[in-house]
Amino acid sequence: MAGYGNDGVDLTELTLGPPGVSARKARRARKNGQPSSSSASMQAFVKVSMDGTPYLRKVDVAAYDDYGELVEALNEMFCCCSIGLMDGYGEWEHAVVYEDGDGDWMLVGDVPWEMFVSSCKRMRVMRSCEARGLSSNA
């Protein structure tokens, strides 16, 4: 396929969505002549809703390295500081749950990060008291 512009990027390499960390890593690897790693070129955009807000956000979960970075980004995205993981150590006002490939709602943080990234279809930030029934350590 013909290149696009002067940068030599094939049209098949262009993707929709906001450029994130993974897109920057892939561009940097191409510029340095290195093949991009599978984690750098993988994108996993999912919709995120928060109870009480009238809008949805879209997040590339593959752009983050772990649950801590994801939760920090969600706090910034929803202008909130009360979103956390339900790990039994902290009392958070909001917890994050996700829908996996089977359609089950699970707590974010209950499975290894790589499994979460590959199976997450959408996320919801809900009140912690409502999410307690989903907790594996409730």
DSSP file with accessible surface (Angstrom, degrees, kcal/mol):
  #  RESIDUE AA STRUCTURE BP1 BP2  ACC     N-H-->O    O-->H-N    N-H-->O    O-->H-N    TCO  KAPPA ALPHA  PHI   PSI    X-CA   Y-CA   Z-CA
    1    1 A M              0   0  153      0, 0.0    11,-0.0     0, 0.0     0, 0.0   0.000 360.0 360.0 360.0 146.1    0.0    0.0    0.0
    2    2 A A        -     0   0   76      1,-0.1     9,-0.9     8,-0.1     2,-0.0  -0.236 360.0-104.9 -67.2 150.4    1.2    3.5   -0.8
    3    3 A G  E     -A   10   0A  50      7,-0.2     2,-0.6     8,-0.1     7,-0.2  -0.260  26.0-127.4 -70.9 163.8    2.8    5.6    1.9
    4    4 A Y  E > > -A    9   0A 138      5,-1.7     5,-0.7    -2,-0.0     3,-0.6  -0.951  64.6 -35.3-117.4 113.8    1.0    8.5    3.5
    5    5 A G  T 3 5S-     0   0   61     -2,-0.6     3,-0.4     1,-0.2    -2,-0.0  -0.250  99.5 -50.7  73.6-160.1    2.8   11.8    3.6
    6    6 A N  T 3 5S+     0   0  176      1,-0.2    -1,-0.2     2,-0.1    -3,-0.0   0.497 121.4  76.9 -92.5  -6.0    6.5   12.1    4.0
    7    7 A D  T < 5S-     0   0  112     -3,-0.6    -1,-0.2     2,-0.1    -2,-0.1   0.540  96.3-125.5 -88.3  -2.7    6.9    9.9    7.1
    8    8 A G  T   5 +     0   0   54     -3,-0.4     2,-0.4    -4,-0.2    -3,-0.1   0.689  54.0 152.8  74.3  16.6    6.5    6.6    5.2
    9    9 A V  E   < -A    4   0A  18     -5,-0.7    -5,-1.7     1,-0.0    -1,-0.2  -0.682  42.6-128.6 -82.7 127.9    3.6    5.3    7.3
   10   10 A D  E >   -A    3   0A  58     -2,-0.4     3,-1.7    -7,-0.2     4,-0.4  -0.440  16.8-120.2 -71.0 151.1    1.4    2.9    5.5
   11   11 A L  G >  S+     0   0   78     -9,-0.9     3,-1.0     1,-0.3    -1,-0.1   0.807 113.0  64.2 -61.9 -27.8   -2.3    3.6    5.5
   12   12 A T  G 3  S+     0   0  105      1,-0.2    -1,-0.3   -11,-0.0    -3,-0.0   0.715  96.2  58.7 -70.0 -16.6   -2.8    0.2    7.2
   13   13 A E  G <  S+     0   0   75     -3,-1.7    -1,-0.2     2,-0.0     2,-0.2   0.608  82.8 100.6 -86.8 -12.6   -0.8    1.5   10.2
   14   14 A L    <   -     0   0   91     -3,-1.0     2,-0.3    -4,-0.4    -3,-0.0  -0.536  53.3-173.0 -77.2 138.1   -3.2    4.4   10.9
   15   15 A T        -     0   0   90     -2,-0.2     2,-0.2     2,-0.1    -2,-0.0  -0.922  22.1-116.8-128.7 156.1   -5.7    3.8   13.7
   16   16 A L  S    S+     0   0  163     -2,-0.3     0, 0.0     2,-0.0     0, 0.0  -0.570  70.1  59.0 -85.8 155.3   -8.6    5.7   15.1
   17   17 A G  S    S-     0   0   49     -2,-0.2    -2,-0.1     2,-0.0     3,-0.1  -0.304  92.9 -50.8 111.6 163.5   -8.6    7.1   18.6
   18   18 A P        -     0   0   83      0, 0.0     2,-0.2     0, 0.0     5,-0.1  -0.423  61.6-107.3 -71.0 141.6   -6.5    9.5   20.6
   19   19 A P        +     0   0   89      0, 0.0     2,-0.2     0, 0.0    -2,-0.0  -0.508  49.4 173.2 -68.8 133.8   -2.8    8.8   20.6
   20   20 A G     >  -     0   0   20     -2,-0.2     4,-2.1    -3,-0.1     5,-0.2  -0.468  50.4 -67.1-123.5-161.4   -1.7    7.4   23.9
   21   21 A V  H  > S+     0   0   52      1,-0.2     4,-2.5     2,-0.2     5,-0.2   0.911 129.6  53.3 -61.4 -42.2    1.3    6.0   25.4
   22   22 A S  H  > S+     0   0    4      1,-0.2     4,-2.2     2,-0.2    -1,-0.2   0.892 108.3  50.1 -65.2 -36.7    1.2    2.9   23.2
   23   23 A A  H  > S+     0   0   17      2,-0.2     4,-2.5     1,-0.2    -1,-0.2   0.911 110.9  49.2 -67.3 -39.8    1.1    5.0   20.1
   24   24 A R  H  X S+     0   0  113     -4,-2.1     4,-2.6     2,-0.2    -2,-0.2   0.914 110.8  50.4 -65.9 -40.0    4.1    7.1   21.2
   25   25 A K  H  X S+     0   0   76     -4,-2.5     4,-2.3     1,-0.2    -2,-0.2   0.919 111.5  48.3 -63.2 -42.0    6.1    3.9   22.0
   26   26 A A  H  X S+     0   0    9     -4,-2.2     4,-2.3    14,-0.4    -2,-0.2   0.916 112.7  47.7 -65.9 -42.2    5.3    2.4   18.6
   27   27 A R  H  X S+     0   0  119     -4,-2.5     4,-2.5     2,-0.2    -2,-0.2   0.920 112.0  49.9 -63.6 -43.3    6.3    5.7   16.8
   28   28 A R  H  X S+     0   0  138     -4,-2.6     4,-2.0     1,-0.2     6,-0.2   0.914 110.8  49.5 -62.9 -41.1    9.5    5.9   18.8
   29   29 A A  H  <>S+     0   0   11     -4,-2.3     5,-2.5     2,-0.2     4,-0.3   0.914 112.0  48.0 -65.0 -41.3   10.4    2.3   18.0
   30   30 A R  H ><5S+     0   0  104     -4,-2.3     3,-1.1     1,-0.2    -2,-0.2   0.906 110.5  51.8 -64.4 -40.8    9.7    2.9   14.3
   31   31 A K  H 3<5S+     0   0  181     -4,-2.5    -1,-0.2     1,-0.3    -2,-0.2   0.887 110.6  48.0 -64.8 -36.4   11.8    6.0   14.3
   32   32 A N  T 3<5S-     0   0  102     -4,-2.0    -1,-0.3    -5,-0.2    -2,-0.2   0.437 117.8-113.4 -83.2  -0.2   14.7    4.2   15.9
   33   33 A G  T < 5S+     0   0   68     -3,-1.1    -3,-0.2     1,-0.3    -2,-0.1   0.607  74.1 131.8  80.3  11.6   14.4    1.4   13.4
   34   34 A Q      < -     0   0  114     -5,-2.5    -1,-0.3    -6,-0.2     2,-0.2  -0.744  64.0-111.2 -96.4 143.7   13.3   -1.2   16.0
   35   35 A P        -     0   0  124      0, 0.0     2,-0.2     0, 0.0    -1,-0.0  -0.510  41.0-109.6 -68.1 140.0   10.3   -3.4   15.4
   36   36 A S        -     0   0   45     -2,-0.2   -10,-0.1     1,-0.1     2,-0.1  -0.466  31.9-117.6 -72.6 141.4    7.5   -2.4   17.8
   37   37 A S     >  -     0   0   62     -2,-0.2     4,-1.9     1,-0.1     5,-0.2  -0.348  23.8-110.9 -73.4 162.5    6.8   -4.9   20.5
   38   38 A S  H  > S+     0   0  100      1,-0.2     4,-1.1     2,-0.2    -1,-0.1   0.873 118.5  51.0 -65.4 -33.2    3.4   -6.6   20.7
   39   39 A S  H  4 S+     0   0   72      1,-0.2    -1,-0.2     2,-0.2    -3,-0.0   0.846 109.4  50.9 -72.9 -30.0    2.5   -4.7   23.9
   40   40 A A  H  4 S+     0   0    7      1,-0.2   -14,-0.4    -3,-0.2    -2,-0.2   0.843 115.7  40.3 -75.1 -32.4    3.5   -1.3   22.3
   41   41 A S  H  < S+     0   0   69     -4,-1.9     2,-0.3   -16,-0.1    -1,-0.2   0.593  95.0  99.3 -92.4  -9.4    1.4   -1.9   19.2
   42   42 A M     <  -     0   0   88     -4,-1.1     2,-0.4    -5,-0.2   -20,-0.1  -0.595  51.7-172.2 -79.6 134.4   -1.6   -3.5   21.1
   43   43 A Q        -     0   0   63     -2,-0.3     2,-0.2   -21,-0.1    17,-0.1  -0.987  12.6-178.2-126.2 140.0   -4.5   -1.2   21.8
   44   44 A A        -     0   0   21     -2,-0.4    17,-2.1     2,-0.1     2,-0.4  -0.677  10.2-174.6-137.2  78.9   -7.5   -2.1   23.9
   45   45 A F  E     +B   60   0B  58     15,-0.3     2,-0.3    -2,-0.2    15,-0.3  -0.629   9.5 173.2 -78.5 129.5  -10.0    0.8   23.9
   46   46 A V  E     -B   59   0B   8     13,-2.6    13,-2.8    -2,-0.4     2,-0.3  -0.966  32.4-111.9-133.1 152.4  -13.0    0.3   26.3
   47   47 A K  E     -Bc  58 122B 119     74,-0.6    76,-2.8    -2,-0.3     2,-0.4  -0.632  28.4-159.7 -83.2 142.6  -15.8    2.6   27.3
   48   48 A V  E     -Bc  57 123B   0      9,-3.2     9,-2.5    -2,-0.3     2,-0.3  -0.987   7.8-174.3-125.4 128.8  -15.9    3.7   31.0
   49   49 A S  E     -Bc  56 124B  37     74,-1.7    76,-3.1    -2,-0.4     2,-0.4  -0.897   9.5-154.2-117.5 152.5  -19.0    5.0   32.7
   50   50 A M  E >   - c   0 125B  18      5,-0.6     3,-2.1    -2,-0.3     5,-0.2  -0.996  28.5-109.7-126.5 130.4  -19.2    6.5   36.2
   51   51 A D  T 3  S+     0   0   48     74,-2.7    73,-0.0    -2,-0.4    75,-0.0  -0.343 104.9  22.3 -56.5 130.4  -22.4    6.4   38.3
   52   52 A G  T 3  S+     0   0   89      1,-0.3    -1,-0.3    -2,-0.0    74,-0.0   0.366  99.9 103.4  93.5  -5.5  -23.8    9.9   38.5
   53   53 A T    <   -     0   0   39     -3,-2.1    -1,-0.3     2,-0.1    -3,-0.2  -0.908  63.6-144.8-110.7 142.0  -22.1   11.3   35.5
   54   54 A P  S    S+     0   0  129      0, 0.0     2,-0.3     0, 0.0    -1,-0.1   0.285  75.3  64.4 -87.5  12.8  -24.0   11.9   32.2
   55   55 A Y        -     0   0   92     -5,-0.2    -5,-0.6     0, 0.0     2,-0.3  -0.913  66.7-136.8-135.8 160.3  -21.1   11.0   29.9
   56   56 A L  E     -B   49   0B 102     -2,-0.3     2,-0.3    -7,-0.1    -7,-0.2  -0.803  14.4-153.3-109.5 156.8  -18.8    8.1   29.0
   57   57 A R  E     -B   48   0B 107     -9,-2.5    -9,-3.2    -2,-0.3     2,-0.4  -0.862  10.2-135.5-122.8 161.6  -15.1    8.1   28.4
   58   58 A K  E     -B   47   0B 128     -2,-0.3     2,-0.4   -11,-0.2   -11,-0.2  -0.982  23.0-173.0-121.2 130.5  -12.9    5.8   26.3
   59   59 A V  E     -B   46   0B   4    -13,-2.8   -13,-2.6    -2,-0.4     2,-1.0  -0.965  25.7-139.9-127.6 138.1   -9.7    4.4   27.7
   60   60 A D  E >   -B   45   0B  10     -2,-0.4     3,-1.5   -15,-0.3   -15,-0.3  -0.823  20.2-173.4 -91.9  97.6   -6.9    2.4   26.1
   61   61 A V  G >  S+     0   0    0    -17,-2.1     3,-1.3    -2,-1.0    -1,-0.2   0.792  79.5  64.6 -67.2 -23.8   -6.2    0.0   28.9
   62   62 A A  G 3  S+     0   0   16    -18,-0.3    -1,-0.3     1,-0.3   -20,-0.1   0.666  88.4  70.2 -72.5 -13.4   -3.1   -1.4   27.1
   63   63 A A  G <  S+     0   0    9     -3,-1.5     2,-0.3   -19,-0.1    -1,-0.3   0.621  90.7  74.0 -77.6 -11.4   -1.5    2.0   27.4
   64   64 A Y    <   -     0   0   51     -3,-1.3     3,-0.1    -4,-0.2     4,-0.0  -0.698  69.8-147.1-104.0 156.2   -1.0    1.5   31.2
   65   65 A D  S    S-     0   0   97     -2,-0.3     2,-0.3     1,-0.2    -1,-0.1   0.691  74.2  -7.4 -94.0 -22.8    1.4   -0.8   32.9
   66   66 A D  S  > S-     0   0   76      1,-0.1     4,-1.6    47,-0.1    -1,-0.2  -0.952  78.1 -85.1-161.0 179.2   -0.6   -1.8   35.9
   67   67 A Y  H  > S+     0   0   29     -2,-0.3     4,-2.7     1,-0.2     5,-0.2   0.852 118.2  60.6 -65.3 -35.8   -3.8   -1.2   37.9
   68   68 A G  H  > S+     0   0   43      1,-0.2     4,-2.2     2,-0.2    -1,-0.2   0.920 105.8  46.3 -60.0 -44.3   -2.3    1.7   39.9
   69   69 A E  H  > S+     0   0   73      2,-0.2     4,-2.2     1,-0.2    -1,-0.2   0.893 112.5  51.4 -64.8 -39.8   -1.7    3.8   36.7
   70   70 A L  H  X S+     0   0    1     -4,-1.6     4,-2.3     2,-0.2    -2,-0.2   0.942 111.0  46.4 -63.3 -46.9   -5.2    3.0   35.4
   71   71 A V  H  X S+     0   0   15     -4,-2.7     4,-2.4     1,-0.2    -2,-0.2   0.908 111.1  52.7 -64.7 -38.9   -6.9    4.1   38.6
   72   72 A E  H  X S+     0   0  120     -4,-2.2     4,-1.9    -5,-0.2    -1,-0.2   0.926 110.2  48.3 -61.6 -42.4   -4.8    7.3   38.7
   73   73 A A  H  X S+     0   0   16     -4,-2.2     4,-2.8     1,-0.2    -2,-0.2   0.893 109.8  52.1 -66.1 -38.1   -5.9    8.1   35.2
   74   74 A L  H  X S+     0   0    1     -4,-2.3     4,-2.3     2,-0.2    -1,-0.2   0.892 107.1  53.1 -65.6 -39.3   -9.6    7.4   36.0
   75   75 A N  H  <>S+     0   0   27     -4,-2.4     5,-3.0     1,-0.2    -1,-0.2   0.916 114.0  42.5 -60.4 -42.1   -9.4    9.8   39.0
   76   76 A E  H ><5S+     0   0  136     -4,-1.9     3,-1.0     3,-0.2    -2,-0.2   0.902 112.9  53.5 -69.4 -40.8   -8.0   12.5   36.7
   77   77 A M  H 3<5S+     0   0   44     -4,-2.8    -2,-0.2     1,-0.3    -1,-0.2   0.879 117.2  35.4 -63.7 -40.4  -10.5   11.7   33.9
   78   78 A F  T 3<5S-     0   0   11     -4,-2.3    -1,-0.3    -5,-0.2    -2,-0.2   0.227 109.2-118.8-100.1  14.1  -13.5   12.0   36.1
   79   79 A C  T < 5S+     0   0  120     -3,-1.0     2,-0.3     1,-0.2    -3,-0.2   0.939  73.9 124.9  49.2  54.3  -12.1   14.8   38.3
   80   80 A C      < -     0   0   30     -5,-3.0    -1,-0.2    -6,-0.2    -2,-0.1  -0.912  50.6-167.0-138.0 158.5  -12.3   12.6   41.3
   81   81 A C  S    S+     0   0  113     -2,-0.3    -6,-0.1    -3,-0.1    -5,-0.1   0.196  77.1  77.3-131.8  17.0  -10.0   11.4   44.0
   82   82 A S        +     0   0   20     -7,-0.1    12,-2.5    10,-0.1    11,-0.5   0.199  62.2 109.8-115.3  17.6  -12.1    8.7   45.6
   83   83 A I  E     +d   94   0B   0     10,-0.2     2,-0.3   -12,-0.1    12,-0.2  -0.806  41.8 144.3 -94.3 130.1  -11.7    5.9   43.0
   84   84 A G  E     -d   95   0B   1     10,-2.0    12,-0.6    -2,-0.5     2,-0.3  -0.942  50.6 -85.9-153.0 174.2   -9.6    3.0   44.2
   85   85 A L        -     0   0   40     -2,-0.3     2,-1.6    10,-0.2     5,-0.3  -0.680  36.0-125.7 -86.2 141.3   -9.2   -0.7   44.1
   86   86 A M        +     0   0   17     22,-0.4    51,-0.2    -2,-0.3     5,-0.1  -0.637  57.2 141.0 -86.6  83.0  -11.2   -2.8   46.5
   87   87 A D  S    S-     0   0   71     -2,-1.6    -1,-0.2     3,-0.1    22,-0.0   0.338  71.6-107.6-107.9   5.1   -8.2   -4.7   48.0
   88   88 A G  S    S+     0   0   63      2,-0.3    -2,-0.1    -3,-0.2     3,-0.1   0.393 103.5  84.6  88.1  -6.8   -9.3   -4.7   51.6
   89   89 A Y  S    S+     0   0  210      1,-0.1     2,-0.3     0, 0.0    -3,-0.1   0.663  87.7  38.4-102.8 -21.6   -6.7   -2.2   52.7
   90   90 A G        -     0   0   29     -5,-0.3     2,-0.7     2,-0.0    -2,-0.3  -0.931  69.3-129.3-131.9 155.0   -8.4    1.1   51.9
   91   91 A E        +     0   0  157     -2,-0.3     2,-0.3    -5,-0.1    -5,-0.1  -0.911  34.5 178.9-103.4 107.1  -11.8    2.6   52.1
   92   92 A W        -     0   0  103     -2,-0.7    36,-0.2     1,-0.1    -9,-0.1  -0.844  32.2-141.3-107.9 148.1  -12.7    4.2   48.8
   93   93 A E  S    S+     0   0  101    -11,-0.5    35,-2.2    -2,-0.3     2,-0.4   0.838  90.1  34.9 -73.9 -33.5  -15.9    5.9   47.9
   94   94 A H  E     -dE  83 127B  16    -12,-2.5   -10,-2.0    33,-0.3     2,-0.3  -0.945  66.5-165.1-125.8 145.6  -15.9    4.4   44.3
   95   95 A A  E     -dE  84 126B   0     31,-3.0    31,-2.7    -2,-0.4     2,-0.5  -0.878  19.4-126.0-123.3 157.4  -14.7    1.0   43.0
   96   96 A V  E     + E   0 125B   3    -12,-0.6    12,-2.6    -2,-0.3     2,-0.3  -0.906  27.0 178.5-109.0 128.7  -14.0    0.0   39.4
   97   97 A V  E     -FE 107 124B   1     27,-2.8    27,-2.7    -2,-0.5     2,-0.3  -0.859   8.2-159.1-121.0 160.2  -15.6   -3.1   37.9
   98   98 A Y  E     -FE 106 123B   2      8,-2.8     8,-2.8    -2,-0.3     2,-0.5  -0.968  18.7-123.7-139.9 156.1  -15.3   -4.5   34.4
   99   99 A E  E     -FE 105 122B  40     23,-2.6    22,-3.0    -2,-0.3    23,-0.8  -0.876  31.2-154.1 -98.2 126.0  -17.2   -6.7   32.1
  100  100 A D    >   -     0   0   18      4,-2.4     3,-1.8    -2,-0.5    20,-0.1  -0.231  37.6 -84.3 -90.5-175.5  -15.2   -9.7   30.8
  101  101 A G  T 3  S+     0   0   52      1,-0.3    19,-0.1     2,-0.1    -1,-0.1   0.733 127.5  55.5 -62.9 -23.9  -15.6  -11.7   27.6
  102  102 A D  T 3  S-     0   0  136      2,-0.1    -1,-0.3    17,-0.1     3,-0.1   0.465 118.3-108.6 -86.8  -4.7  -18.2  -13.9   29.2
  103  103 A G  S <  S+     0   0   33     -3,-1.8     2,-0.3     1,-0.3    -2,-0.1   0.556  74.2 137.8  88.7   7.6  -20.4  -10.9   30.2
  104  104 A D        -     0   0   91      1,-0.0    -4,-2.4     0, 0.0     2,-0.5  -0.666  52.3-130.1 -87.8 143.5  -19.6  -11.3   33.9
  105  105 A W  E     +F   99   0B  83     -2,-0.3     2,-0.3    -6,-0.2    -6,-0.2  -0.813  35.0 173.7 -93.6 127.7  -18.9   -8.2   36.0
  106  106 A M  E     -F   98   0B  53     -8,-2.8    -8,-2.8    -2,-0.5     2,-0.2  -0.920  35.6 -96.8-132.2 158.0  -15.8   -8.5   38.1
  107  107 A L  E >   -F   97   0B   2     27,-0.5     3,-1.6    -2,-0.3     2,-0.3  -0.529  40.7-114.2 -74.5 136.8  -13.7   -6.2   40.3
  108  108 A V  T 3  S+     0   0    4    -12,-2.6   -22,-0.4     1,-0.2   -12,-0.2  -0.564 104.0  34.3 -67.8 128.9  -10.7   -4.5   38.7
  109  109 A G  T 3  S+     0   0   33     -2,-0.3    -1,-0.2     2,-0.2     4,-0.1   0.294  85.9 102.3 107.8  -8.0   -7.6   -5.9   40.3
  110  110 A D  S <  S+     0   0   60     -3,-1.6    -2,-0.1     2,-0.1     3,-0.0   0.660  82.2  41.6 -82.2 -16.5   -8.9   -9.5   41.0
  111  111 A V  S    S-     0   0   22     -4,-0.2    -2,-0.2     1,-0.1     5,-0.1  -0.857 103.4 -77.9-124.4 162.6   -7.0  -11.0   38.1
  112  112 A P     >  -     0   0   80      0, 0.0     4,-2.2     0, 0.0     3,-0.4  -0.243  46.9-112.1 -58.8 150.6   -3.4  -10.5   36.7
  113  113 A W  H  > S+     0   0   34      1,-0.2     4,-2.6     2,-0.2     5,-0.2   0.879 114.2  52.0 -54.4 -47.2   -3.0   -7.4   34.7
  114  114 A E  H  > S+     0   0  139      1,-0.2     4,-1.9     2,-0.2    -1,-0.2   0.892 110.1  49.4 -61.3 -39.3   -2.4   -9.1   31.3
  115  115 A M  H  > S+     0   0  103     -3,-0.4     4,-1.6     2,-0.2    -1,-0.2   0.908 110.7  50.9 -65.9 -39.5   -5.6  -11.2   31.7
  116  116 A F  H  X S+     0   0    0     -4,-2.2     4,-2.1     2,-0.2     3,-0.3   0.944 109.3  49.9 -61.9 -47.7   -7.5   -8.0   32.5
  117  117 A V  H  < S+     0   0   11     -4,-2.6    -1,-0.2     1,-0.2    -2,-0.2   0.905 114.0  45.4 -60.8 -39.8   -6.2   -6.2   29.5
  118  118 A S  H  < S+     0   0   88     -4,-1.9    -1,-0.2    -5,-0.2    -2,-0.2   0.759 121.7  35.5 -78.4 -22.0   -7.1   -9.1   27.1
  119  119 A S  H  < S+     0   0   27     -4,-1.6     2,-0.3    -3,-0.3    -2,-0.2   0.584  84.1 112.5-109.2  -9.8  -10.6   -9.7   28.6
  120  120 A C     <  +     0   0    8     -4,-2.1   -20,-0.2    -5,-0.2     3,-0.1  -0.478  28.7 168.0 -71.7 124.2  -11.9   -6.2   29.5
  121  121 A K        -     0   0  117    -22,-3.0   -74,-0.6     1,-0.5     2,-0.3   0.717  67.9 -16.3-104.0 -34.1  -14.9   -5.2   27.3
  122  122 A R  E     -cE  47  99B 120    -23,-0.8   -23,-2.6   -76,-0.2    -1,-0.5  -0.963  61.7-138.3-164.1 161.3  -16.1   -2.2   29.3
  123  123 A M  E     -cE  48  98B   2    -76,-2.8   -74,-1.7    -2,-0.3     2,-0.4  -0.896   7.4-163.6-128.1 157.3  -15.7   -0.6   32.7
  124  124 A R  E     -cE  49  97B  75    -27,-2.7   -27,-2.8    -2,-0.3     2,-0.7  -0.996  13.0-147.3-141.3 131.6  -17.9    1.0   35.3
  125  125 A V  E     +cE  50  96B   0    -76,-3.1   -74,-2.7    -2,-0.4     2,-0.3  -0.903  35.7 167.3 -97.1 117.3  -17.0    3.2   38.3
  126  126 A M  E     - E   0  95B  13    -31,-2.7   -31,-3.0    -2,-0.7     2,-0.1  -0.800  43.1 -75.8-128.9 167.9  -19.6    2.5   40.9
  127  127 A R  E >>  - E   0  94B 105     -2,-0.3     4,-1.3   -33,-0.2     3,-0.9  -0.394  41.1-127.4 -63.8 139.2  -20.1    3.2   44.6
  128  128 A S  H 3> S+     0   0    7    -35,-2.2     4,-1.0     1,-0.3     3,-0.2   0.855 106.9  60.6 -59.4 -36.3  -18.0    0.8   46.7
  129  129 A C  H 34 S+     0   0   93    -36,-0.3     4,-0.3     1,-0.2    -1,-0.3   0.846 106.8  46.8 -64.3 -29.5  -21.0   -0.3   48.8
  130  130 A E  H <4 S+     0   0  102     -3,-0.9     3,-0.5     1,-0.2    -1,-0.2   0.784 110.7  52.6 -79.3 -26.5  -22.6   -1.6   45.6
  131  131 A A  H >X S+     0   0    0     -4,-1.3     3,-1.7    -3,-0.2     4,-0.6   0.579  81.8  91.5 -86.9  -7.9  -19.5   -3.4   44.5
  132  132 A R  G >< S+     0   0  100     -4,-1.0     3,-1.0     1,-0.3    -1,-0.2   0.834  79.5  60.4 -59.6 -32.0  -18.9   -5.3   47.7
  133  133 A G  G 34 S+     0   0   78     -3,-0.5    -1,-0.3    -4,-0.3    -2,-0.1   0.757 102.7  52.5 -68.5 -20.3  -20.9   -8.3   46.5
  134  134 A L  G <4 S+     0   0   67     -3,-1.7   -27,-0.5    -4,-0.1    -1,-0.2   0.610  86.5 110.6 -86.7 -12.8  -18.4   -8.7   43.6
  135  135 A S    X<  -     0   0   17     -3,-1.0     3,-0.8    -4,-0.6   -48,-0.1  -0.375  60.6-150.6 -70.8 139.0  -15.4   -8.7   45.9
  136  136 A S  T 3  S+     0   0   96      1,-0.2    -1,-0.1    -2,-0.1    -4,-0.0   0.620 100.7  40.6 -79.4 -13.3  -13.4  -11.9   46.4
  137  137 A N  T 3         0   0   88    -51,-0.2    -1,-0.2    -5,-0.1    -2,-0.1  -0.096 360.0 360.0-124.6  33.6  -12.5  -10.8   49.9
  138  138 A A    <         0   0  103     -3,-0.8    -5,-0.0    -6,-0.1    -6,-0.0  -0.448 360.0 360.0 -78.7 360.0  -15.8   -9.3   51.1
